Amino acid sequence: QVQLVESGGGLVQPGGSLRLSCAASGSIGSVIAMGWYRQAPGKERELVARITDGATTYYVDSVKGRFAISRDNAKNTLYLQMNSLKPDDTAVYYCAARVYGDPSFGLWGQGTQVTVSP
């Protein structure tokens, strides 16, 4: 099993930056992709960005050019650098992992709140 623990959320003004971290532990070798999802109040959870073992990345259109996903394999840590934050980015952000044999992201962290407000 893989355990995921997010950190780095908080309150930031519009235009500001935050970096989220996700520390992974357990059966790391079974992970083939990791990603960040978010869920705003009253909205469905959406995929923000993902990165595969081959370092292929994907971003939802609304964050392209502002967010960057990366991973440090030596530290078993996933990052999400968020720049030029907007109030619409306010949400709980979740780290997720997809393991070998799983058709989708099936492992989740507890979430970290990001609030963008003046």
Secondary structure by P-SEA (a helix, b strand, c coil): cbbbbbcbbbbbcccbbbbbbbbbccccccccccbbbbbccccccccccccccccbbbbcccccccbbbbbcccccbbbbbbcccccccccbbbbbbbccccccccccccbbbbbbcc
